[in-house]
Each structure stands twice: as structure tokens, then as C-alpha cells.
Amino acid sequence: MQNMSEIINKAINLQKTGKLKEAEEYLQLHYDNSKDDRNISIAYASISENIGNKDVAIKILKEAILLNPDDGLLHTNLGGVLVRNGKSREAISYLEKASSLIPNNIINYTNLACAYAEEKDWKRAAASAEVVLSQDPYSTFMLKLIAQSSIEIKNYSRCLSAYDKLSDLQNIKYQYIRNSLSSININYSREKPSDRYYELSNQYEIMHKKSVKEKNLTFAGIVTFLRVAPFIKKSFRNKNISSMLDYGGGQGKQYILENLHDSNGINYQNMKNFLDINSVKIYDAGRPDTFENLGKTYDAVICTDVLEHCDKLDLPWIISELFEHTKKYLFATIATYPAVKILPNGENAHCTIENSKWWSDLFSKIAYNFPDIEYSFLVVNDKSFDNVEAFTNSDLKV
């Protein structure tokens, strides 16, 4: 008579060769006579879930827990199946029990963090993710969850430190691009922009006023900025940047954040200290009160999550304006996917969606007229910030 280890190993071998249905049927045959063996229950449930029979997997594990109520591994597995199948609220009780039975189990806390996040219990999601990171400090998934949770509970310092660590782990390599040998025709200007520019500016002015009135973070400038601030900090190194213009900086709330920390735990009084600059000014097309900051020059200009919001007719003069306002350095980030935000007129907020080559060609042609200005930009191809391309006209490593 076969023992349970032999039965499970045979099922695993069937699974490895792609014979999932056969593996499930084989385990089902033996499961009916061995329900008190937790290992066969776990194996049977795992294969059932893999072939899409999630309800069967849940039923098997619940039956096993009735027979073995204090088996931490069974609670762990059931909680995981429930999380993966969108039943986070039910999963939490099993995972919490598993954590009491098997303290500091990284799988339990990984699933708990996901379940709490799904239920928007951000404080517990963050606390569970911290347990995982204490054992696996390089978990990019948990770092992202910490960042998201920290935003929700307004722990902006922890969010920044998580993004700072992610920027180290991502280690983006900048591709060198040479300035074009000829300039681009610029048919519009700030004095005479396209009709589309006025239309879009009006939409953003409406959204800014609504955002301020409702006291939400739609255009506070915090969420997106915290994600890219570590890249800006790295790109500023050894450039002696003292003054900066944030072109499209929203409401500028990112610059009133205090008591910030980087991934090494170093404390910074505020965002200016983190970026190692002395002064920052903001311009935003949706805020007429910031227009006074144009017409001056700064050591650096940054433009994050802005250019894709502009129409192609106006991009040449807008990017030229970025160059015109800096004495040393220009940094930008550009998204190539549709935005979450929708304009009051029903349009998607990202009205120019082009690939990295298109943006590189545009930058290189405009940079022809600004040969002494160094620039770098990130092209972000997905919302999770995993697919990022980086470009620079500098021979130096950014």
C-alpha cells in the first residue's frame, strides 16, 4: 500500500508534466479515504486551485481545518486561496489565526498585507508589510504596498523611504541621446498658443478649484512626486543645484512635507533638504497665481507627469520653455499610458500618448537650440513604474 508521501509525489510529478487534471483525479481518489491527512488535503487543494476549481480548493481546506483546527499551515493555505480569489475579508480571520499559530511566517504576513489592502485597512496593511520587509527587505511588492498604504494614512515620510529603496533596487540605466543637428519648427508660443491649450488649461483650472474646495489630493503634487523624488535627487548629484522651478507642480503640497526619511533612515527637515536645494518655485497652468514664477531662470527645472497632459500642437513651445527657464539642468518624467483622471469634459487627462522614441526625437530637436543645457527624462510605460526607460544628453552617469 502506498504511503501519503508516495501519493503526493506522484501527483506532483503529474503536475510537473502538465497533467493537472490527472493529478487532481488521482488525489481525489486517495483524498476520500485520507481526509485526516493534512498534507494530502493541501496538495489536493493546490492542484484544484491551479486548474481553476477554486471552490473545491476552499472546501477541501475548510474540511481539513475542521479536523485540525490548530494547524497553522492549513490556515495559511486557506487564507492564501481566499486572498487570491477575491475573498479578502474572509481570508483575514484564517490568516490572523495562522499568524498566532506560526509567528512571523512571511507567507502569512504577505497574504495579510494584501488582504488588508484589499479591504482598505491601510494601517494593518502597512504593519503586515513591515513584518515581511523585516525578513525580506528587498521585496519590491511589499515596498510598493508600504508606499501605497503610507499615502493613504498620510505617512509621507515612510512612503518616500519606500520609494527611495525601490529606486535603488530598480537601478535604471540612462540611454545617451545626441542633440539633433537641426531644430524643430515651433508654430505656437506662450503668447500665441493653440486654441487647444486654452481649452485644456481651463479644464485644469476647474479641477484645481474643485480639488482645493473638496480638500483632496488630486492635484496636491504629493502622490506622483514622492514616486519620482528619489530619481530627481540622484540626478541632481554633483550639479550644484540651488534653485529649482517645478513646472506643473500642482498645489505644491509636496514642498511643505516635513520630517522626511530616505531608505537609509537619514532624516531631512523637508523636501528641499531631501533634494539638497535652497529654493523652489512652482508654476502650474491651472493656477494663475503661479504665473509670476515664469520669465526667470533657475539652476534646474523639473517637469513630472505634465507633458503627456499637453496637446502635440503646444509641446514644442512648452518643452522649449522648460529649457529657457533653466541655467543648468532639466529633468522630466512622461507617462505613455492613459491616465486614471478624467477631465470635466470627459476626455482622458493624458492627451498625448507616444512611445519613448517619439519623445526622444522631440527632446533632441528642441535641445538643438540649448546646447549648454543638460537634460534627462524618464519614460514611464506602466502604472506600476516597473517598465521605465531613461534618457539623457549627458556623457556623465546620472
Secondary structure, DSSP 8 states (H G I E B T S, - for coil): ---HHHHHHHHHHHHHTT-HHHHHHHHHHHHTT-TT-HHHHHHHHHHHHHTT-HHHHHHHHHHHHHH-TT-HHHHHHHHHHHHHTT-HHHHHHHHHHHHHHSTT-HHHHHHHHHHHHHTT-HHHHHHHHHHHHHH-TT-HHHHHHHHHHHHHTT-HHHHHHHHHHHHHHH---EEE----SS-------SSS--HHHHHHHHHHHHHHHHHHHHT-STTSS-HHHHHHHHHHHHHHTTS---EEEEET-TT-GGGG-EEEE-TT--EEEEHHHHHT-SEEEEE-TT-GGGGGGSS--EEEEEEES-GGGS-TTTHHHHHHHHHHTEEEEEEEEEE-S--S-B-TTS-BS------HHHHHHHHHHHHTT-TT-EEEEEEE-STTS-SEEEEES-SS--
